[in-house]
Amino acid sequence: MSFHPIEQAPGRLNRSELAVPGSQPQMFEKAAQSDVDVIFLDLEDAVAPDEKAQARKNIIKALNEVDWNTKTMSIRINGLDTHYMYRDVVDIVEQAGERLDLIMIPKVGTAADVYAVDMLTTQVEDATGLTKRIGFEHIIETALGMQNVNAIAGASKRNESLHFGVADYAASMRARTTVIGGVNENYAVLTDPAEDGSRQVHWGDMWHSAIANMVVAARANGLRPIDGPFGDFSDPEGYKAAAFRAAVLGCEGKWAIHPSQIALANEVMSPSAAEVDKAERILKAMAEAEAAGKGAVSLDGRLIDYASIRQAEVLVEKAKQIAA
């Protein structure tokens, strides 16, 4: 291992993250009663300009009065290039900071963007006497943000997670697609002709590289990588497929833009009983091997070693976190 230690962000359960518009207070109670892990009350894209001031008031009232139980609560503020952002931070942290866990910063482009919000948040916390420090979630959704993702990930001790904002990222990249988080038939490989002249088409994942880059930056800085939205909430199988792809790459959660997607995210981002059982057997087998002076052993016909222990511990710890 490197001599450089990686400080891990707080170990919040973040399998599912529900977007709730701040301009729709009638949705707050239902969100609070759902099985979602994290809720972000939105002040940005889901709120029209002439509704932003009222949405901010709605969120302050809701944070103070709604019973959110043990859910992690976040707000998505407006972008740093707008005149709404500073008031989002100041008003909400001043008036409802005790129940706020995270601030989601959209379209983060540089480490300086993180510093700016950190400075403002710190001043409000200190002025109001808040004893806890609010964490940051960053949406990587522009070409600039992806270029600077490593610097962004390490820009603040408040950082907890990176999120892939696929829709705005596609727009920023001028990608030829109008879907949100789905696949594209033109991003495919055509096989050479078979003997009978037939050819097969294998669709690919056009977001693979971007998500993988974000995951590396997140994990290298002890943060949680979270996959963003899947726009077609009438396609649960498509959602699960996208979530599985992200999970395989290392993401530990996915957005839900509709309540029906919460259970899907929780299912995909939770280790199965079979996976947990195998992980526990690996830990047991390696403990026995270590007692016998061995550094590796065979289990179910496969070699396991100390790297296997680290993989197994991740699954077992996640299962304990979910059970709690």
N, C-alpha and C positions, 0 to 999 in steps of 0.2 A: 504494500500500500504506500501511497505517497505520504511524505511527512506533512503535507498540507491537509489539515483536518477540514471536513465539511460540516458546518453547523446546520443541523436540520431545522426546518421550520416547525412550528407547533403541529403535532400530529392530529389534525382535525380529520374526521371522517368526511370525505368529499366525493363520494361515488356519484351523487346526483346534485345538480345545482339548478334551481328553478328561477327563471326570469319572471318577475311580476312588475308590470307597469305601475309607477307611482301615481299615475292619473286614474287608476282603476281601483279605488279603495274597497270596492265590493268583493274583490278577489283576495284580500288579505287574510281573512279568517279561514277560507278554504285552504290557502297555502299553508297557514300555520298548523292546520289539522292534517296535512298530508304527511307522507313518509319520506319526504325529501331531506337530504342532509344539510344543504346550504340553500338559503334564499337570498337572491339579490333583488332589492327594490330598485327599479330602474328609473333614472332621471334623464337618460340620454335618448337613444334611437326610438324607443317605444313611446316617447312623450312629445307631442307637438309643441312648438315654441311658445305659443300663447297659453299653454297649460303647465309650463315648467314651474312657475312660482307656486301654483296650487298643489302640484304634485309634491313639491318639497315639503309643504305644510302637511299634506296627507301622510308622508313618510314619518315626519317627526311625531305626529299624533299616534301613528300606528306603532312605532318603536316603543313609545311610552305606555300605550294602553292595551295593545293586543297581547295575548298570552302566546308567545312563540315557543314556549316550553324550552327544550334544550337545543333548539336549532341554531346553527351558526348564521348570523345575520350580516348581510353586506348591503352596500348601496353602490350602484353604478353612477358615478358622477358624470357630468358633461365634460367634453374635451377641453384640454388646456387652451385651445384656440378659440374658445367661446367666452362670453362674459358671464355665463351662468356658473362656471366651475367654482370660483372662489366662494360664492354664496352657498353652493351645495355643501362644501366642506365646513365653512364657518357655522352656518345655521344648524346643520344636523349634528355636528360634533358638540357644539355648545349646548343644544337643547335635548339631545337624545344619545349622547356619546356613551352613557353607561350601558346601553343595550346594543351598541354597535360593535361588531367584531372586526369587520373588514371594510375597506374601501376598494371598489373595483375601478381601475383607471383605464379608460378606453383609448385605443389608438396610440399607445405609448410608442414613441419613436426613438427617444434617446434616454441615456441615463439622467440627463439634466431634467427631463420631464418628471422623473421619479423624485429627484431632489426637490423640485419645486413643490410638489404636493406634500412631501415629507416635512419640509420646512413649515408650510402652512398648518398642517395637522399638528405638528409638535407645538407650535405657538398657541393654538386653540386649546390643546390638552393641558398645557402648562398654565394657561390663564384661567381655566375652569377647574383646575385641581384634579383632573382625571388621573387615577393611579395606574390604570392599565394602558398599554400602548395598542392602538388599533393597527391591525395588519393590512397589507396591500395585496390585491390581486391585479395582475396586469394582463390586458388583452393584447396579444400580438396579432395585429390585423392590418399591417401595412408593410410594404417592401422595406421602408426605413426601419420599422420595428424589428423585422426579421434580420436585417443586416446587423442591427445592434443588440440582438437578443441576449448575447452573453453579458454585455455591459449592463443591460437593463436588469438582468437576473441578479447581478451582484451589487446593485446601486443603493440598496437600503437594507438595514436590519429589520425593517418592517415587512419586507417581501415574504410572501407565503406561497404564491402560486402563479403560474403562467397559463393563460388560456389561448387557444387558437380560435381567432375570430374569422371564420372561413369566408363569410360573405364580403366583408370589407377588404379582406386580403385578396380575394379574387378580383375585386374592382381595382384595387391598387396595382395589381400585377397585370391588369388589362387581360385577364384570362377570358377565354371564349366560353363562358358559361353563365347561366342565370339562375341555376339552382343553388340552394344553400346546404352545403355539406354532403351532397350526393355525388354519384359517379357520373361520368360522361362517356357516351358511346364512342366518341372520337379519340378518347385517350385509351387506345387499345393496340394490341400487337396482332398482326395478320400472319399466320403461319405460311410457310412455303406450300405450294400445291402438293397434295398427296398423289398417289399413283392414279387415282380416278379423277384427279383435277380439283377435288374439293379442298377448301381452305377453312380453317377455324379462326375465330376471332376471340381473343382473350382480353377482356376489359382489365384496365389497371386502375390504381388509386392515384389520382392526380395530386392529392394532398399529402402523399406519403413522405416526401422529402421535407416539406415544411413542418409537419408534425414531428418527424424524427429530429430535426434540428432544434425545435423548441424543447423537446423532451431532454435532449442532451444538456442544453443550457439550464433547464430546471434542475435536473438531478445533480449536475456539477456544482450547483449552488444550494442544494438541500431543499429545493422547492417542490411543490406538487404540480405536475403537468396535467392539465385538464383540457379535454376536447370540447369544442364549442357546439354551436347549434346544428341541428338537422331539421331543415325547413318543412319537410313533408310529414306532418304529424298523423297523416292517414296511412302511413307506410311503416308499421312497427318492425317488420322484418328488415327493411332497409335501414332503419335506425339502429337495430341491434347489430347488423353487419358492420356499420360504420363504427359503432362503439367497440365491437370486438377488434377491429383493425387498430383502433387507437390504443386499446388495452394491451394488445400484443406488442406494440411499440413502447409501452411503458406508461401510458396515461392511467391515472387512477380514478378519473371521473369524467362525466360528460354533462353538458347542459341539457335541461329540459325546457323547451319553450311552450310546452303544453302539459297539463297534469298527467295525461296518459303516458308520457315518456318517463315519468319518475320511476315507476316500477321496472321499466325496461333497463334504465341506467343502473339501478340498484342490483338487478339480476346479473347483468354483464360484468359490472365492476366489483362483484363479490366473488371470492374464491368458492368453488363448488365444494360440496362435502367430500367428493372423491379426491379433489386436489389437496384439501386440508389433511385428509387421512394419509395420503401419500407423503406429504410434507412431514407429518408427525412420525411416520415410519422411517423416513430418512434421518431425522434427528435421533431417533432411538438407535438405528443401525450405526450411525457415526459415533454415538456415545459408546456403544459396545466396542466398536473398532478402536477408538481412542484408548479405552481401558486396556485393550490388548496390544497397545503400542503400534497400531496401524494408522496410516494417514488416508487410506482409501479402502473401500470395500464394495462388494457387488450386492445390488438389491434389484430384484425382478429382472435379472439378466443385464443390468446396466451398471456402469462404474459410477460411484458417487464418492466425492471427496470434500474437502473443506469449502470449496466453492458451492457445493450442493447444500451445505449447511446454511450458508448465507441466503440462498434462494428459498430454502424451506422456512427459515425464520421469518422472512417477509410475509409469506402466506399465513403462517400460524399467527403472527402478530396482527395481521389484518382481520383474521377471523375473530380474534379476541376483542378487537376494537368494535367490530360490528355487533358482537354478542352483548357488549357493554352498552 
